[in-house]
Amino acid sequence: MRALLGALCLALSTGSLADSLVINNVNGYTLTDQGVQRFGALHIDDGKVVATAPRDGFRGLSPNRLIDGKGHTLLPGLTDAHGHIMGLGYLQSDLDLSGVTSKQAALERLRQFADAHPHLTWIRGRGWNQELWPDTAFPTASDLDAVVPERPVWLRRVDGHAGWGNSRALTLARITPATADPEGGQLLRNADGSPTGILIDNAMGLVEGRLPSREPHETEAAFRSATRKLASLGLTGVHDAGVDYRTLQMYQAWDQQQQLPIRIYAMVSDLDTLSRMPGPYYGDRLIARSVKLYADGALGSRGAALLDDYSDMKGHRGLLIHPIKELKRRIKGVINRGFQANVHAIGDRGNREVLEAMISYGKPEQRNRIEHLQVVEPNDFVRIKAAGIVASMQPTHATSDMNMAEDRLGPLRIHGAYAWKTVINQGIPFAAGSDFPIESPNPFWGLYSAVSRQNHQGHPEGGWYPKQSLSREEALHGFTLGAAYASFQEQQQGSLEPGKRADFILIDRDYFTVPVEQIWQTQVLATYIDGQPVYQKPGL
């Protein structure tokens, strides 16, 4: 380990790209089209893989750097195929309500945050989930008023598809009992018609249009914080699902100065940003050639568009963010510009409408994507395969949603939900991610969920609908070659084959042989991009 750390520290201090590197004495794995390949040594030159070999297989070489891996497991760098970099960064400074188990705990955390930040004109945050609370009921503006009455408070639900505001925020947004529900949105109301303070999907824009813009220094600090964390978790790349024009400009500037700390495949967030781009952007560590669109909302807030009623709310079938004609216009416009259309769809109706549009306007070779593909009418899987659509799915959503998903969907529809094994068995390209900060960005949590379909306490016994569990190889493929294919980069990354970029990680246990319950506990020792270390575990 001392030799490993010495080489890491030297490379980090110089920041230079060494001509060649041999890392020897590793328990190496990489995926190829032929399956899992093992090796004991890795040879890299100018940031690309030259070859793999058994241990001591490169004894005759004289590289610039020679590292003894001390038997640690080495894997290809992992890519999260659906995350939100800036959302993760801002959560480091906003109020974080992730995991709170009662409304009272959420309000106490708000009280402490407000006291610690008296200078903030708006208090904003994210992460609450009423399904974790004893009564599972949505909270109200009056709950927030009891804690912070003078300053506006705006707190997004964990899925980002509902918001909770206090009365001051509703007043600034000019929301009254007479305010109509916007297209693709809903204001939850009391019996007398007054807004409760919960806004669903497009209705959130009424408040969020009043939020102050982030200052440039806040944006840069959030980006640095997020990318440091991502690299520490073994992520060498992220497909950033919703990048506005200002953020895209920042990414481009960093990329052109060769300062991007990880690889980013950017999905621009709106058609206005798309209209300002002369065409796709291909940089060193940044590619922007896709657009994030929305079909519907989320299951937890009952905004996902279903073909039939919610099982726990008769007469309600969720929301389409746009009328069908407008959704199709947007998908067609993205495809006609030569960009990949990546469309958020949760409910079986949302997925059906996106599928129909992609069949009408797209071609299989364009690799258009459905982001989440969470609830699917079983007959649609065959059509998804035929259309060449990529299934961009997030394993931890299943283990987070299993406490309420069957309540929403009932005992029949649930079999077409979170159906990763069905996707793979149908031959649909599968890319894995987390949707952070909704879920943890830790890819080993996602790998564990994919394999076990259990929470970290091992519940339920045997896994939640275990027929949809993946093998360890299938799960890892989703975070490596699957993610690379979903971004047209399978010839450049995703495996440690000759000629590909030398993105890899060293971890503290053997992913393929440890007991399943240990997968989520995996610790990353070091993360390399282009053969250069971008992270090393402190305190080694």
N, C-alpha and C positions, 0 to 999 in steps of 0.2 A: 504493500500500500504506500510505503514511503516513496518508492520510485514513481508510482502513479501520481501522487500528489505533487512531487517535484516537477514533473513534466507539465502538469496542469497549471501550477502557479507560474512557471516560466512562460508558458504560452499566454496566460491571462495578462501578465505584466507587460509583455512586449506587444501583444495585439497584432503581430505580424503573421502572414500566411506562410508557414513553412512549406518547402517544396515537397517533402515526403514524410510519411509517418508510418511506422509499423506498431500496432498494438498487439502484443503477444500474450499468451497464457490467459485466454478468455474462454468462457462458456458461451460461444456465439450461436445465434440463431438468425436466419433470415427466411422470408417467404419468397417463393418463386412460383411460376406457373406450374411447376412440378411438385409443389408442396413445401414442407419445412426442410431447410438445408442447415446443417450444423457445421461449425468451424471453430478453430482454436486460435487463429491469428488473422489480422486484417491489414492489408497494405493499401495506403492512400497516397495519391500524388496530386498536388495542386487542387486539393479539395474534392477529388473524385476517387471512387473505389477503383483500385487496380485489380485486386484479386483477394480471395479468401483462401485459407490453407489450414491444415492441421497445426497444432501447437509446434512452434519452432520451424514452421514450414518456410520462413523467410530468413533463415539463419545467414545466408550468404549476402544479404542486402546491407547497405550502409545508409540508412535513412537519416534525415535531419533530426528526427525525434524517434526514440524507441521507448515504448511504455510497456511495463509489465502489468497486465491486468489483474494479477493475483487471483485468477480463477473466477472473477466476477462474471455474471451473466451480461451479455451484450446483445441488444436488440436494435433494429432499425429505429430511427426517430419516429415518434408518434405524431399524428396529425389529428386535430379535432375538426371534423368536417362541418360543424355548426356551433359557433360560439359568438360572443359579443365582447370584443376586447375592451372597448371604452366603457361598456356597462360594468364589466368587472373592475376596471380601474376606478370609476366613480363610486363604486360601492365601498371602496376603501375610505372615502371621506364622507359619504352620506350615511344616513341612519340605516343600519342593516338589521332587518327583522327576520332573517333566515332562521328557521327552526324553532321560533317561539311557540310554545305549546298552549298558550291561552291569550285571550284578549287582554287580561290584566297584565300579563308579562310584557305584551307589546306596548301597552300604555306606560308601564314603568320604564321600559327602555327609551321610549319617546321622552319621558320626563327628564331622564338623566342626560340624554343627548341635547335637549333644549337648554338645560342648565349649563352644559359644557360649551355651548355655541351661542352665546347671547347676541353675537354680531350678525348672525344669519337673518336676512330679511324673509327668506322662505326656508322652511324645513322640508327637505325631501328625502325619500328613502325607498326601500324596496324589500320584499322578501316575505311578507305576511301570508299565511295560508290558513284560512278559517277551517279547513278540513282537519287540521291538527288540534283544533280547540275542542273542548268538551261538548259544546252544543252545536258545532259546525255552522253556526249562523253568521251571516255577513255582519260586520260592525257598522257603525253609523258615525255621521259627523259629530253628533252630540258627545260620543265617546271621546273624540279628540278634543272637543271644546273644553271638556272638563280638565284637560291637562294643559293645552296650549290654546287659549282663546284669542290672543291678540295677533299672533303671527300666522300667516297661511301655512298649512301643513298639507303635503301631498305625498302619499305613500302608495307605490305600485304593488300590486299583488305579486306573488312569486313568479307567476307565469308571464307577467307583463301585460296581461290582457284585461286587467281591471285596476281601478285606482280608488283610493280611499282619501277623501278630502274633508277638512274641517269646514265650519261655516264661513270662516274668513276666506278660505280659498274659493268656496262656491260663490260668495259675494263678489270677489274680484273677477270671477269668470262670468258674472251676470247670469247665474243659474237661479231660476225661480220656479215655482210650481207651474208656471205657464211655458217653461222651456220645453220644446218638443224634442223627442228622441231624434238624433241625426241618423242619416242613412248608414247602416252598418254599425250602429251603436245603441246603447240603452242606458237610461238613468233609472236605477232602482228607486222605487217610490214607497212612501208610507201609505196607509189606508186613505189618507186625505189628499193624496196626489203630490205631496211635497217630496222633493228629492231626499233620499236617505244619506247621501254622501258617497255612495258607491256608483262609479261610472264604468261601463263595460265597453271595451274596444273603441270604436270611433268616437264615442262620447267623451273619452278621456281628453281628446283634443281641445275641448272647451276649457279645461283647466291648464293643460300643458302649453297652450298658446300664450299663457300669461307668465310662464316660468322665465326667470331671467336667464340669459345666455351664459354659458360657462366662459370664464376668462381664459385666454391662451395659456397662462401658466398652470391653470387647473387642468386643462386638457393634456398638456405635456406631462405633468406629474402623474396623471391617471394612466397615461399610456406607458410610461416607464414602470410604474408600479405593477400594472397588469402583465406586461411582457416578462418582467423579472419572475413573477410568480409562475407564469406558464412554462418558462424554461426550467424552473426548478422542479416541475412536475413531469418532466420528460417530453414536453411538447416542443417539437421543432417547427411545427406549422399549425396555422389555424385558418379555417375558412370563415371569415368575418361576415356574419349574416346581417348586413344592414349598415352600410358606411355612407354617411352624408358627404356632401361636396367638400365641406371644410375639413373633415377628417381625412378624406381621400387626398387632399392637397398636402396635409401634414405627412401622411404615409409616403407620398411620392417624394417629398423633399428629403425625408430620412433615407429612402431607398436610393435616391440619386447621390446622396453623400455616403452611401454604403454604411449606414448606421442602424438599419433595421435589425433588431436583435433576434427575430424569428421570421420565418416565412409567412406571408399573408396572402391568401387568395380572397380578394375583396368582392363581396356582393354589394353593389351600390344600392342605396336604400330607396330611391325614388326615381321617377321618370324625369324630374327636373335635373337631377344630377346626371342622368344618362344623356339628356339633351345638351349638356355643357361639355361632354367628352367627345373629342374628335373620333374616337374609336377605342377599342380595347387597349389597355396599358400593359406592357410586358417589361418588367424591370428585372433587377437581380434577385431580390427576395420578395418583390411585390408583383402580383398579377391582378388586374381588375378587368374581367371580361364576363361578368355575370351580374344579374339584377335580382334583388330580393323583392318578391311580390307577396301579397296576402290574399288568401281565399276566405278564411274564417277566423274565429277566435280560438279559445282554449276550452278544454273539457272541464277543468276545475271551476271556472266561472260560468259554465254552461253557455259559452259563446261559440263552441265548435258546432258547425252546421251538420245536422243529422238528417238522414232520409226519413226517419220516423221520430216520434216523440221521445224525449228523454224519459228513461224509465222512472226517474224520481221527480219528474215534473211534467205531468200530462198537459198536452196542448202547446208545449214549448219545444222547438227544434233548433235553437241556436240562431246564429247570425252569419250571413255572408257579408264580408267587409265591403264589397262592391256589388252592384247588380251584375247579373251574369253577363250581360252584354258588355259592360265596362271591364269586367275581369278578363274576358276574352280579348277585348281591344288591347289591354295592357300586355297580355302574354304575346299576342301577335306582334305588337310594336317592338318588344324586346327581341324576339326571334328575328324579325326583319332587319334589325340593326346589326345582326351578327353576334349578339350576346346570348349567353346561356340564361334561360329563364329558370329561376329557383323559387318555387312557390310554396309558401307556408300553407299546409292543409292538414287539419286535425280530424274533423268528422268525416263520416263516409260520404255525406253529400259534398262537402268541400273537396274531398279527394276526387269524387266523380266529376265535378265540374272542371277541375284542373285537368284531369285525364282527357276529357272530351276536347278541351281547347288545345292541348298538346298534340293530340291525334290530328286535329284539324289543321294546325299551323306549323307543327314541328316535324323533324325527321329524326330517326333513331341516332344517326351519327352526331347530332347536335348535343346529345347527352343532357337534355333538359332534366331538371331535378324536382322532385317533390320533397320539400323539407318537412320532416316528421312522419308523414304517411302513417298516422297513428291509428285510425279506425278505417278499415277498408271493407267494403262489401265483397265477400269472397270471390264472386265471379269477375271482379275487376283486376285481380292479380294477373291473370293471363293477358289482359289487354295492356296492362302496365309494362309487362315484359315485351310485348310486340311493338310498343311505341318507343322502346329504347330508353325509357325513363330510369333515372338513377334514384334509388331509395336512400335518402339521407335521413338516418334514424338515430335516436339517442337512447341507448339502453337504460340509463338511470331514470328516464321518465317512467318506465314500467314499474320499477321498484318504489318510486316516489308516489305514483298514482294508484297503486294497487289497493290503497285504503278507500278509494272512492270510485274507481273506474267502473266496476261492475254495477254499483248503484246507479251510475249514470246510464249505462248501456244495457244492462240486463244480461241474462245467462246465455243468450244466443249470439248477440253482436260482439260479445267480448272475445269470441274465438277469431275474429278478424282484426283484433286490436293488438298492437305491440307485437306483431307477428313476424319477427325477424327470421325465424327458421323457414316459414312459408315463403318469404321473399327470396331467400337463398335457394331453397328447393325449386322455385320457379325459374331460377336463372336470372333474376333481376339484379343488376349491379347494386351492391350494398356498401354505403359509406357510413362510418360511425362517428358520433360526436357526443356532446353533452348538453348543448344549449346553455352553457354558463353565461351569466351568473344565476340563471334559474336553478341549475344543478351545480354541483362542484365541478371545477375544470379538471380534476384529477382523473386522467385517463384510466388508471388502474381501478378506480371505482366503476367506471363504465365497463371495463373488461370483466370485472367480477359480476356485475349485474347481468351482463350478456350470458355468462356461463352458468350462473347459479339461479338467477331470477329470485333472489332473496335479499332481505335487508342485511345490515352488518351484524345483526344479532342472529342471523341464520333462519329467519322466519320468512314465509311459512316453510314448514318442514317439507323437503323435497322440491321446493320451488313453486312459484306462482305460475300456473299453466306451464309446467316444465317441458311440454312437447315443443315449445318455442325457444328453448335454451339453445345456445350455440356451443360448438366445440371451442377449445382454446385457440385453435388455428383459425377458425372462422371469425372469432371475435377480433383477434389480432389483425387479420386481413382487413377488417373494416376500418381500423385505425391506421393502416399503412397503405397497402396497395389499393384497397377500396377507395380510400380518400384521395389517393393520387389519381386514380382513374376518373373520379368525379370532378377533378379539376384539370383534366387533360395532361397530367404530368406523370403518367405511369412509366414513361421512358426515361424520366430524369430522377425520380425519387420513389420512395415507398418500399424499397428493398436495398440490400447491400450487394448488388450485382455489379460486375465490371462496367465502368463508364457512368454509373449513377453517382449522384451527390453523396458525399460521405456524411450523412446525418445519422447519428446513432446515440444510444444512451447506455450507461452502465447502471445496473440495478443490484440490490442487495440480496436477491433470491432468484431461483430459477422459476420463471413464470410457468413453464410447461410441466414442472414436476411437483411444486409445492401443493399442499392441500388446498382445495378450492377456497376455503374460508380465509386463507392467507393472501389471496391475490390482491384484495383491496388495501392490504397493509404494506404493499411493496414501497420501498423507498428508493428514490433516484439518487445515485452517487455522483453522476456527471452527465451533462448533455453537450453534445458536439454538433455543430453545423459546419458543413464544408471542411470537416476535419479539425475544426478549431473549437475549443471549449467555450461555451457561453454560460455554463453554470457548473459549480462544484458544491457538493454538500458541505456546509460549515461544520467545523468541529471534528473533522475526521483526524 
